[in-house]
């Protein structure tokens, strides 16, 4: 994949908070230290999770399902398919991989329950998961020293917790990259985003990218994340556009699964006003969404979309596609173009390499965490840069000590297809360093 840094390892076959080290993050880190010294008081024995020898390796993957807001059923479904595949090949480093799944229901209480179950079931890691309730689940994981590998990047804590090992730049990188792409081609920019804790961070991130291109700030427009129509929001967004054809306004809906609902309302409100453009981020739109909205004749035609990874047509995804064909055929939840499925695949790629690096030794939450902290750079076959997590990286000074992959790809909808708009990836590190996220 051109434009990416060299990969040293070989892959297997196949966020109301602001972006800074929040009080919760600090307290959670403190809880981690306290638990290290007073393990019994935290209800767990350090290093007791996992197993050695031929014991199964237990991990958990969680995501919201069957809710009125964003759902990511493909993530746990992919995790189960991965376990079937790896166990059919003799297991993970010779041990059976036991994957637990959990529905966080887009609810803070349920998210904490998922984390407590991971502790109870002696999971060595939570892998490839999605939840906007980091304040609920991270203290539980930190108290038990269970690493969180490859979360979706929704929250501040995913980029501050010492137990977090993100594989992408989350919403920070996506929004910063999108702002940079729009700065030179848009008049007024309106961000339509969820009125949630996770949504509160998005405006500053988009604005950091716009500012990098000399553009004024966006208008921050809140919306319910579970609405069944967005007619009022669409009309308000259009009313703010005053650029005209020479300087078209841009509307940026970032509403997760409800982005398609907004776009239906927006299409009706916009009518023949082709001068107003749209743009969004992967995770709020994918090829399936584009197809369902009318393809080339739909509202996404010409829209810019930023993603973390190469387009699904890239050969680097062949291993994921084989897995889906062999182990998840017929399961419509498992779409290789879904950013959640892709993130889960990469997260299990990381897990596999880490466990294999332990050889015949004990596989526990502690040994997995130490291998992640002290081991060599992890490769993902060109899907990301080489991954290695430290607290001395470039973005630590602006509150992102665990954000080690700030690359984004720029895609565009042309003739109803989501295709690459430029070769390779764009590193948003410098843009994020200049972001006003205090």
ABEGO torsion letter per residue (X at the ends): XBGBBBBABBBBBXXXBBBBBBAAAAAAAAAAAAAAABAAAAGBBBGABEBBEABBBBBBBBBBBGBABBBBAAAAAAAAAAAAAAAAAGEBGGBBBBBBBBBAGGBAAAAAAAAAAAAAAGBABBBGBBBABAAAAAAAAAAAGBBBBGBAGABAAAAABAABBBABAEAAAAAAAAAAAAAAABBBBBBBBBBBAAAAAAAAAAAAAAAAAGBBBBBBBBBBAABABAAAAAAAAAAABAAEAABBBBBBBBAEAAAAAAAAAAAAAAEABAABBBBBBBGABBAAAAAAAGEAABAABGBBBBBABBBAABAAAAAAAAAAAAAABGBAABBAABAAAAAAAAAAAAAAAAAAAAEABBBBAAAAAAAAAABBBBBAGGABBBBBBBAABAAAAAGBAABABABBBBBBBBGGBBBBABBEBBBAAAAAAABBAX
